[in-house]
Structure formats: C-alpha cells, structure tokens
Amino acid sequence: MLNRRECVLFFSLQLKTVTFLQLQPLTAEQLLAVVELDQLCFGQLWTLDGYKRELESPNSDLLVIEEFSGKEPEVIGQSTQYVGENAAPTALSPEGAPPLERSLVGIGCLWAILEEAHITILGVHPNYRGQGLGQALLYALLKKAWKRRLEWATLEVRASNRPAQSLYEKFGFQEVGRRRRYYKDTGEDALILWRSGLQAPEFPQTLSDWHSSIGDRFRYSHRQFLEADEVQE
C-alpha cells in the first residue's frame, strides 16, 4: 500500500493544468477588484461605496466570474479530484502549493423588486468577450431570480449594442419599450427588454439546459465552469 507521500507523488503525475472559471457571489475582499472591472466594462458606472451598498442589500444579488488556473487529474475509475486553492482540503492536495492567481473577469447584478428581477449590470472584461461569460452570468442571474420566486426579469440595453441584444434574445428576452436618450454619456436610447415565465413549470429544465450548454462551450476551450455553493443552492 502506498503511503501518503507516495500517493501525492503518484497523483501529481496525473495532473494537468487547467483554467477554471468560477461563478460566485461578490465578497468584500473583491471590492477593489470589482471597481477596476467596472471601470473597464462601463467607465465607472458604480463607485466603491455603491458596490458596498449592493453587497449589503438583501434585495441584491451581485455575482462575479473569477478566473484561475489549477491542477486537474485524469479521471481514474469513476472519480475525478480537483486540486487547487479552491478545492476542498484533500489528502491529494500537494503541501506548500503556491497561491493561485485569480482575476475577476465578469460581473452581474440584479435587484429584486416585488415580483421583478431587474438586471442592473452585466459586464465582461474586454479581453474575455465573445467567450460565453456573458451567457454564464445571465444564466446565473436568472437562476437567482427563479430561486427568489420572482416572476419576470427586465433590463435596459443600448439600442446600438446588437451583440448584447442577441445574447438576451437567446435567453428569451423580448423588446417591450424604449427609453429616449437614456444614456447620458452619448444620449443614446435604451431598449427595455422583458423575460417572463420564471416560475413556469418548465423553467427548471430550461435552466438545466442552459447550464449544460455553457459547460460544454467552456470545455471545448479547455476551461472548467464551476459554480460556488451559494449559486447552486
């Protein structure tokens, strides 16, 4: 029988580096990083104090996607073990492993207002756009809305932002109105989009289908999509 040291050595040979994208609620420790991401995505839409208020509000869900690299073993038998800072403590985790570099690459927020989920922000780091992170954030926000027993979701989007509109349409949003000169920086109109049916009997299956599709897309690009327990529950 192998001793613990030999087990660590054996399994370390099976490990390969993989990039993880973890979806999780924003934490207080990430506030400075999220303000930097806000600046990149929106030109400083919200301040540090604004994010602190959202973090403390029981009516807000503020989610981020964090990228980091770790070690993933080959599948042995029927089990797979992830090794890294984010993994649960395990006898296979190498001792003295260096801390993982983590970067915030996406952010989304919703407000729960009566029966409505109002999606206030959804942004992805410019270097990560077009890679499915927006889909992951929108999926997670709609899942949060469903768990809150909210009936529908709304948001505003720039009239010129066709990529974002295509994303929202893919998730069942429809245009229901327009706010004239809504964006103060350019004077551009905002389209009002609406998505109903969040408590329909078939919506849990829709969420499951979205999750599978998003996970498949990330796997094709050799990345693993993880949801923190707070998002899954």
N, C-alpha and C positions, 0 to 999 in steps of 0.2 A: 504494500500500500504506500502511495506517495505521501510524504509529509507536507505540511502547509507550504513551505518554501518551494518544494518541487512542484506543487500544484500551481503556485503563482507563475513559476517559470514555464511550466507546460502550457498553461492557458495564455500567457503573454505571447507565445509563439503563434497562437491562433488569431491574435488581434490585428485589426487593421484600422487605420484612422478613418473616421467618417465625420461628416459635418452634420450637426443637429440643428434643427430649428424648433425651439420650444415656445409654445404659446402659453402665456401665464398672466395673471393679474399683475399690474404695476406695483412695485414695492417702494417704500420710502427711500431705500438705498439707490434706487434707479432714477430719482427725480432729476438730478443734474443731467444725466444722460438723455432723459426723455425731452428735456428742454432743448438740448442740442439737436435731437432728431426733429423736433418741432420746427426749429429754425431751418433745417434743410428741406423739410417737406412743405412747410406752409409760410415760411418767412416770419416766424414767431407769431403764431395765432394766439397761443396761450402763454402766460408767464409762469414762473416757478410757483408763485402763490396760487395761480389758477389751477395748476395741476395738484397742488396740495389740497385745495378745496374739493376737487373731484375725487381724490383719493380718500378723503374723509366722509364723503357724502354717501348715505345708504341708498340713494337713488341713482347712483352712477356705477357703471361697470367700465373700468379702464383696463384694457388688455394690451400687452406688448408681445412682439416676437423677438426672441433673443437667439442669436446665432453663436454657436461654439463648436469646437472640434473635440472629439474624444476617441475612445477606442471601442471598437465593436468586434466581438469574437465571431468566428464562423459558427453556424448552427451545428450543435453537437447533439445527436439524438433528437429529442423533441423540445429542447430548451435553448434559449439564447440569453446571454447575460451581457448587459451593457456595463462598461467600466469607464468611470469618469467622475468629475466633481458632482454632476447632477444625479448620478446613480445612487441608489440606496447602499449603505455600508455592506460590504460582502467580503468573504474570505479571499475572493479572487482579485480584489482591488489592490494594485501594487502600492506598497507603502512608500511615502515620500514622493508621490507623483507631483509634478509641477502644477500650479493652478492653471485652469483653462482660461484662455482669452475669450471674453464674452462681449458681444456688441448688440445693442438694440438696433433692429432693422425695420421694425414695423410697429404701428400704434393704432388703436381704435378705441372709441368711446361711445357709449350710449347713455341716454337719460331715460329713466322710467317715469313716464308722466301719465297717470291714470292707467288706461289700457294700452298706451302707446309706448313703443320703443323708438325714441328719436336718436338716430345715429348722428352724432355731432362732429366727429372727426374719424377719418380713415386715411392713413398715410403710410407710405413705404419709402425707405431710403432710396434716393435716386439711383444708386448703383445696383439695387435689387429689384427694380421694377420689371414687370413682364415675366416674372418667375413664379407666379402663383401665390405670393404672400398676401396680396390684397384679397384673394379668394379665401385664404385661411382666416384672415381677420374677420371678413364679413360673415363667414360661416359661424365663427365663434361668437360674434355679437348676436346673431340671430338665435343661436343656441341658448345664450344667456337670456334673451328676451322670452324664449319659449319656457325656460325654467322659472322665470318670474311670472308666468301665466299672462303675459301681455298678448294682446290680440293682433296687433299690426305694427309695422315698422315704417318710419318715414325718414327722409333725409333731403338735403339740398345738394345739387351738383352744378358746377359751371356749365352754361349752355354750350361752350366750346369744347368741353372735356369729353370727347367721344370714347376714349378708352375706358374711363370710369363709368360712363353710361352703359357701355357694353357689359361691363362686369355686373352692374346692378341688374340689368335686364336678364342676365344669365341666372340670377338668384330670384327672379320673379317680380322685380320691381317694375312699376309702370308709371309713366308721367301723368300727373293729375293737375298740374298747375305751373305757374311761372311767377317768380318774384322779380319785378323790374329793378334793374340797377342795384342788385343785392350786394355785390362785391365792391367794397369801397375802393380797393386798390386800382381797379380797372373800370368800374362802372358797369360790369357785365351782369347780365341776367342770371338768375339761378332757376334751374328746373326743380320742381318739387316732385319727388318720387315716393311711391307708396307700395307697400307689400303687405297684403292681408293673409289670413289663414294660418297664423302662427299656432293656433290651438286646434287646427283641423286634425281629425284622426290620422291622416296620412303624413302629417308633418314630421313625426319622429323618423319615419322611414326616409323622408327627404333629407333630413339631417345626416342620417347614416350613409346615404348615397353620396352626399357632398364630401363627407369625411373620407370615404374610400377613394373618391376621385382625386382629392387633394393629396392624400398619402401616396397614391400611385404616381402622380406627377412629380412629387419630390424624389421618390425612389428612382425614377428614370434619370434624374440628375444627380444620383448618388448622395442624396441627403435623406435624413430621417426626420419625420414630423412627429413631435411629441406634444402632448397636452398635459399641463400640470393638473394635479388632482382637483384644484379649485375650479378649473374649467370643466373637467369631466363630470364632476358631481352635480 
